[in-house]
Amino acid sequence: MEASILIVDDDPGIRSSMCDFIELAGYKSLKAESAFEAIEILKANHIDVVVTDIMMPGMNGLELTDVIKKDYDSEVIVVTGYSGNFSYVDAIGKGASDFIFKPFRLEELLLRLKRVLRERQLAKERFLMLGKLEKLAITDSLTNLYNSRHFYSQLELETDRANRYKRPLSILFLDIDHFKEYNDTYGHLEGDTALFRIGQIINSCLRIMDSAHRYGGEEFTILLPETTVRKAVGVGKRIRGATESQLFNPSPGKLVNLTISIGVTQYCYKEDIKDFVQRADKAMYLSKQNGRNRVTPIFIKESGKTKDKKC
């Protein structure tokens, strides 16, 4: 897509000549005779670069630059013939990408414009790359769920929010039953396929505000903000049922069911995070001990004593 350039100058001759030259160079050009008109154009159009004179009635070019850098995603090239009154430092301090003194050749403007557009594109690519790297750092590559590192970061945020607003927060610990046997029988590639599919099942049962994590191996954790332990049990039952009904095909003509054991508990106000996680882990192991393929919550009484219940 061609870049859009906005020329802002109260001199109609300069404004028109700059626009004509920029269009000949292959860019889309728009023009405004004042900073106020420029702002209206910015509101209605995507502008890559604004080329603005400094001396204009009403609002000068530096003031316009300040507005653009605060409110719009556009680069700015400042033009002035008053070198004694304004400096490069003034313009760059407002966020301008370049500064040109009049008189200048239009070819010079074009060269500077190309440089600003190139740096703008590089900055966008760098931003996208950083976003991808950040996602990779917190995502499990096999299941596309969050990883255990992100689990603890998210857990700190959610417990802090639960303490501040005194809102419920629950956690689910999940473990795939007899998964080592499945891996040993059908191979790690089939095991990876099963982990990926179960990750999809988990995600399909959650709300936008919930977060699922691959905790390690065949274990998963789920954080449920704004959720009591009783409601969290319902989420666990949905995931358990959906997993049990899923048929896996690890070898030709062979259909296999996998089940999961789930532990559920709710965060207590000002509780140590380690205690919260250990209680959820204990609930999961209670599910294992009591026959697997079940959801076991641990309720916390006001006295601080715990009580588990198989579901």
C-alpha positions as CSV (number, residue, x, y, z in Angstrom):
1,M,0.0,0.0,0.0
2,E,1.4,3.4,-1.0
3,A,2.4,5.7,1.8
4,S,0.2,8.8,2.6
5,I,1.9,12.1,3.1
6,L,0.2,15.2,4.6
7,I,1.7,18.6,3.6
8,V,0.8,21.4,6.1
9,D,1.8,24.9,5.0
10,D,-0.1,28.2,4.9
11,D,1.6,29.2,1.5
12,P,-0.6,27.7,-1.2
13,G,2.3,27.7,-3.8
14,I,4.7,25.8,-1.6
15,R,1.9,23.4,-0.5
16,S,0.9,22.6,-4.1
17,S,4.4,22.2,-5.4
18,M,5.3,19.8,-2.6
19,C,2.2,17.7,-3.1
20,D,2.7,17.5,-6.9
21,F,6.3,16.4,-6.4
22,I,5.4,13.8,-3.8
23,E,2.7,12.3,-6.0
24,L,5.2,12.1,-8.9
25,A,7.4,10.1,-6.6
26,G,4.6,7.5,-6.2
27,Y,3.1,8.6,-2.8
28,K,-0.4,9.6,-2.0
29,S,-0.5,13.3,-0.9
30,L,-3.0,15.4,1.1
31,K,-2.7,19.0,2.0
32,A,-3.8,21.4,4.7
33,E,-3.3,25.2,5.1
34,S,-3.3,25.1,8.9
35,A,-2.6,22.9,11.9
36,F,-6.4,22.7,12.7
37,E,-7.2,21.5,9.2
38,A,-4.4,19.0,9.4
39,I,-5.8,17.6,12.7
40,E,-9.2,17.1,11.0
41,I,-7.5,15.2,8.1
42,L,-5.6,13.1,10.6
43,K,-8.9,12.2,12.3
44,A,-10.3,10.9,9.0
45,N,-7.3,9.4,7.3
46,H,-4.3,7.1,8.0
47,I,-1.3,9.3,7.5
48,D,2.2,7.9,7.5
49,V,4.2,11.2,7.5
50,V,3.2,14.8,8.1
51,V,5.5,17.5,6.6
52,T,4.7,20.7,8.4
53,D,5.9,24.3,8.3
54,I,6.6,25.8,11.7
55,M,5.3,29.3,11.2
56,M,1.5,29.2,10.7
57,P,-1.3,31.2,12.2
58,G,-3.2,29.8,15.1
59,M,-1.1,26.8,16.0
60,N,2.5,26.5,14.9
61,G,4.2,23.4,13.5
62,L,5.9,22.4,16.8
63,E,2.6,22.5,18.6
64,L,1.0,20.4,15.8
65,T,3.9,18.0,16.2
66,D,3.2,17.7,19.9
67,V,-0.5,16.8,19.2
68,I,0.4,14.3,16.4
69,K,2.9,12.4,18.6
70,K,0.4,12.2,21.4
71,D,-2.7,11.3,19.5
72,Y,-1.8,9.9,16.1
73,D,0.4,7.2,14.6
74,S,2.3,9.4,12.2
75,E,5.9,10.5,11.7
76,V,6.6,14.3,11.4
77,I,9.1,16.2,9.3
78,V,9.4,19.9,10.4
79,V,10.2,22.6,7.9
80,T,11.2,26.2,8.7
81,G,12.9,29.2,7.2
82,Y,13.4,30.8,10.7
83,S,16.6,29.1,11.7
84,G,17.3,31.6,14.4
85,N,14.1,31.1,16.2
86,F,13.7,27.3,16.1
87,S,16.3,24.6,16.3
88,Y,16.7,20.9,15.5
89,V,16.6,20.2,19.2
90,D,13.2,21.9,19.5
91,A,11.7,19.8,16.8
92,I,13.2,16.5,17.9
93,G,12.2,17.2,21.4
94,K,8.6,17.3,20.3
95,G,9.0,14.0,18.6
96,A,9.7,15.0,15.0
97,S,11.7,12.5,12.9
98,D,13.5,15.2,10.8
99,F,14.0,18.9,10.5
100,I,14.6,20.9,7.2
101,F,15.6,24.5,6.7
102,K,14.1,26.6,3.9
103,P,15.0,27.0,1.1
104,F,15.5,23.4,0.2
105,R,15.4,21.3,-3.0
106,L,12.4,19.0,-3.4
107,E,14.8,16.2,-4.1
108,E,16.3,16.7,-0.6
109,L,12.8,16.5,0.9
110,L,12.2,13.3,-1.0
111,L,15.4,11.7,0.3
112,R,14.5,12.6,3.8
113,L,11.0,11.4,3.4
114,K,12.2,8.0,2.1
115,R,14.5,7.7,5.1
116,V,11.7,8.4,7.5
117,L,9.4,5.9,5.8
118,R,12.2,3.3,5.8
119,E,12.9,3.8,9.5
120,R,9.1,3.7,10.2
121,Q,8.8,0.3,8.5
122,L,11.8,-1.0,10.3
123,A,10.3,0.1,13.6
124,K,7.1,-1.7,12.8
125,E,8.9,-4.9,11.9
126,R,10.9,-4.7,15.1
127,F,7.7,-4.2,17.1
128,L,6.1,-7.3,15.5
129,M,9.3,-9.3,16.0
130,L,9.4,-8.4,19.7
131,G,5.7,-9.3,20.0
132,K,6.4,-12.7,18.5
133,L,9.4,-13.2,20.8
134,E,7.4,-12.3,23.8
135,K,4.7,-14.7,22.8
136,L,7.2,-17.5,22.3
137,A,8.7,-16.8,25.8
138,I,5.3,-17.4,27.5
139,T,3.8,-20.0,25.2
140,D,4.3,-23.8,25.3
141,S,5.3,-24.7,21.7
142,L,3.5,-28.1,21.7
143,T,0.1,-27.2,23.0
144,N,0.0,-23.4,22.3
145,L,-1.2,-22.9,25.9
146,Y,0.8,-20.7,28.2
147,N,3.9,-22.2,29.8
148,S,4.7,-22.7,33.5
149,R,6.8,-19.5,33.6
150,H,3.8,-17.5,32.6
151,F,1.6,-19.4,35.0
152,Y,3.4,-18.0,38.0
153,S,3.5,-14.5,36.6
154,Q,-0.2,-14.6,35.9
155,L,-0.8,-16.2,39.3
156,E,0.8,-13.2,41.0
157,L,-1.3,-10.8,39.1
158,E,-4.6,-12.7,39.8
159,T,-3.9,-13.2,43.5
160,D,-3.0,-9.5,43.8
161,R,-6.3,-8.5,42.1
162,A,-8.2,-11.0,44.3
163,N,-6.7,-9.5,47.5
164,R,-7.2,-5.9,46.3
165,Y,-10.9,-6.3,45.4
166,K,-11.7,-9.3,47.6
167,R,-13.0,-11.2,44.6
168,P,-13.0,-15.0,44.2
169,L,-10.2,-16.8,42.3
170,S,-10.0,-20.5,41.7
171,I,-7.4,-22.9,40.2
172,L,-7.6,-26.2,38.5
173,F,-4.8,-28.7,38.4
174,L,-5.1,-31.4,35.7
175,D,-3.2,-34.6,35.0
176,I,-3.7,-37.1,32.2
177,D,-4.3,-40.5,33.6
178,H,-1.9,-43.3,32.6
179,F,-0.2,-41.0,30.1
180,K,3.2,-42.7,30.5
181,E,1.6,-46.0,29.5
182,Y,0.1,-44.3,26.5
183,N,3.4,-42.8,25.5
184,D,5.3,-46.1,26.0
185,T,2.7,-48.0,23.9
186,Y,2.1,-45.7,21.0
187,G,5.2,-43.5,21.0
188,H,6.0,-39.9,21.8
189,L,4.7,-38.5,18.6
190,E,1.3,-39.9,19.4
191,G,1.7,-38.7,22.9
192,D,2.4,-35.2,21.6
193,T,-0.7,-35.3,19.4
194,A,-2.8,-36.2,22.5
195,L,-1.3,-33.4,24.5
196,F,-2.1,-30.9,21.7
197,R,-5.7,-32.1,21.4
198,I,-6.3,-32.0,25.1
199,G,-4.9,-28.5,25.2
200,Q,-7.5,-27.6,22.5
201,I,-10.3,-29.2,24.6
202,I,-9.2,-27.2,27.7
203,N,-9.2,-23.9,25.8
204,S,-12.7,-24.6,24.3
205,C,-14.1,-24.9,27.8
206,L,-12.8,-21.6,29.1
207,R,-13.8,-17.9,29.0
208,I,-11.7,-15.1,27.7
209,M,-10.6,-14.0,31.2
210,D,-9.4,-17.6,32.1
211,S,-5.9,-18.8,31.3
212,A,-4.7,-22.3,30.7
213,H,-1.1,-23.4,31.1
214,R,0.9,-26.5,30.4
215,Y,2.5,-26.9,33.8
216,G,4.9,-29.7,32.7
217,G,4.8,-33.1,31.1
218,E,1.1,-34.1,31.1
219,E,0.0,-31.7,33.8
220,F,-2.0,-28.5,33.1
221,T,-3.2,-25.6,35.3
222,I,-6.1,-23.2,34.8
223,L,-6.7,-19.9,36.5
224,L,-10.3,-18.9,36.9
225,P,-10.7,-15.3,38.0
226,E,-14.1,-14.2,39.5
227,T,-14.9,-17.8,40.1
228,T,-15.8,-19.7,43.3
229,V,-14.7,-23.2,43.9
230,R,-18.2,-24.6,43.3
231,K,-18.3,-22.9,39.9
232,A,-14.8,-24.0,39.1
233,V,-15.9,-27.6,39.8
234,G,-18.4,-27.2,37.0
235,V,-15.6,-26.0,34.6
236,G,-13.6,-29.1,35.7
237,K,-16.5,-31.4,35.0
238,R,-16.9,-29.9,31.5
239,I,-13.2,-30.5,30.7
240,R,-13.2,-34.0,32.2
241,G,-16.3,-35.0,30.2
242,A,-15.1,-33.5,26.9
243,T,-11.7,-35.2,27.3
244,E,-13.3,-38.6,28.1
245,S,-15.5,-38.4,25.0
246,Q,-12.6,-37.6,22.7
247,L,-11.4,-40.6,20.7
248,F,-7.7,-40.8,19.9
249,N,-6.4,-42.9,17.0
250,P,-2.8,-43.7,17.9
251,S,-2.5,-46.6,15.4
252,P,-4.5,-47.9,12.4
253,G,-7.8,-49.3,13.6
254,K,-7.1,-48.5,17.2
255,L,-9.4,-46.0,19.0
256,V,-8.4,-45.0,22.6
257,N,-10.0,-42.9,25.3
258,L,-7.9,-40.8,27.6
259,T,-9.1,-39.4,30.9
260,I,-7.9,-36.7,33.3
261,S,-7.8,-36.3,37.0
262,I,-8.6,-32.8,38.3
263,G,-8.0,-30.9,41.5
264,V,-9.9,-27.7,42.3
265,T,-9.5,-25.1,45.1
266,Q,-10.2,-21.4,45.8
267,Y,-7.8,-18.7,46.9
268,C,-8.0,-17.5,50.5
269,Y,-7.6,-13.8,51.2
270,K,-3.9,-12.8,51.7
271,E,-2.9,-16.5,51.4
272,D,0.6,-17.4,50.5
273,I,0.7,-18.4,46.8
274,K,2.7,-21.5,47.5
275,D,0.0,-22.8,49.8
276,F,-2.7,-22.1,47.2
277,V,-0.8,-24.1,44.5
278,Q,0.0,-27.0,46.9
279,R,-3.6,-27.3,47.9
280,A,-4.7,-27.6,44.2
281,D,-1.9,-30.1,43.6
282,K,-3.1,-32.1,46.6
283,A,-6.7,-32.1,45.3
284,M,-5.5,-33.5,42.0
285,Y,-3.6,-36.3,43.7
286,L,-6.7,-37.1,45.7
287,S,-8.5,-37.6,42.4
288,K,-5.8,-40.0,41.4
289,Q,-5.9,-41.9,44.6
290,N,-9.7,-42.3,44.5
291,G,-9.9,-43.9,41.0
292,R,-8.9,-41.2,38.5
293,N,-11.1,-39.6,35.9
294,R,-12.8,-37.3,38.4
295,V,-12.8,-33.8,39.8
296,T,-11.9,-33.3,43.5
297,P,-12.4,-29.9,45.2
298,I,-10.8,-28.9,48.4
299,F,-13.0,-26.3,50.3
300,I,-11.5,-24.0,52.8
301,K,-13.5,-23.3,56.0
302,E,-13.2,-20.1,57.9
303,S,-11.3,-22.0,60.6
304,G,-8.6,-22.6,58.0
305,K,-9.3,-26.4,57.9
306,T,-9.6,-28.1,54.6
307,K,-12.3,-30.5,53.4
308,D,-12.1,-32.5,50.2
309,K,-15.1,-33.8,48.3
310,K,-15.0,-36.1,45.2
311,C,-17.2,-35.2,42.3
